Amino acid sequence: MNIVVWIIIGILILVGLYFFNKWNQKPVEWNPQEVADLLQTWIDEDIDYRGWDYFEACEIANSKLEIIRQEALSATYLKSPYIESCGESGERLNEQGKEKFKGLKAKCLELA
């Protein structure tokens, strides 16, 4: 086989994997209290990294909680004005970030 055929086969495999992955992902059922509790771990500087990794990777079925999730994620990126570096232990919220997360937590609890 020539190189063009291999390239086409490779592209078809990648497209197939992409669509299988999209089809296989379903929004996750989180309740408002669970999201509020996870946000509180950031406020308390005792981050639940395992829970946060899952929170980052999923999509929440409840559209209002999904908006809150997106806001929280955008606040925790490295170049975010809400984050400060704390050496080897990673990043944490600065005071402005803690206030943002308190507001997001309040929005969660309004949905409960």
N, C-alpha and C positions, 0 to 999 in steps of 0.2 A: 504494500500500500504506500501511496505517496504521502507526503507531509500534510497536504491539504485535507485529506480524508481523516488523518489523525487529529488535526486541529478541529474539524467539524465534530468528530466523535467526542473530543474533550469538551467542547462548548455545549453539546447536547447533554453530557453527563452533568456539567455544572448547573445548567438550567434546570435539569430534572431534580438535582439535589436542593436547589434553591426553592423550587415549588413544593417539594415534599416537606421541607423544613417549615415553610409558611403555612402549609396545610396542617401540619402536625402541631402547631402552636395554637393553643386556645387561651383566651383570657382567663386569668386566675381570680377566684373569689376571695377577696380580702374584705374583712369588715372594718369599719371606721376605727374601732378601738385598737385593732392590730396595727393599723398604719400609725395611729397616734402614739402607741407604745414604742414603735420603732423610731419615730421621730424624736421621742423623748430620750432615747439612748444617745442621740447626737447632742441634745441639749445638756445632758448630764455628763458628757464626755466619757461615756462608757459604751461606745458604739458596738452594737451587735453586728459584727462584720458578716457573719454567716447569713443572718436575716437580710442585711443590706444588699449582699450580693444577689440574693434571690429577688429582692425588691427591684434592683436595677435590671435584672434579666427578664422579668415578666411584664405582662400587660394586665392591668386590673380591669375586670369586667364592668365594674361600676364606673361610669364615665366621669362622675365628679371626683371620685378617688383617684382615677387615672390622671386627671388634671393636676391634682395635688402631688401625685408621684412625679410627674414631669417637672413641676416647679422645684420639688426637693432635689431631683437629680441635677437640674441646671444650677442649683445653688452649691452643689458639692464638687463641681469640676475644679481642677487644680488652679485655673486662672480666675476662678470666681472671686468676686469681692467679699464673699461671705466666709471664705476659707483662709486659715492661717496655717503655716507649716509649724510643726512642733518637733522637729528633729527626726530621730530614728523611728519614733512611734507613729509617724505619718502626719495626717492633717486633722484639723478639728475646726469647728465653727468659731469664728470670732464673735464679738458681742452682737454685731449687726446680723450675723448668721443665726445666732441663737434666737434673736427676736423674730426673724423670718420663720424659723421652724416653730416657734411658739404660735405664730399666726396660722401656720399650716396645720398644726395640731388642733387649734381651736376650730378650724374649718372642718376637720375630721370629726370632732366631737359633736358639731352641729348636725352632722349627718347621721349620728348614732340614734 
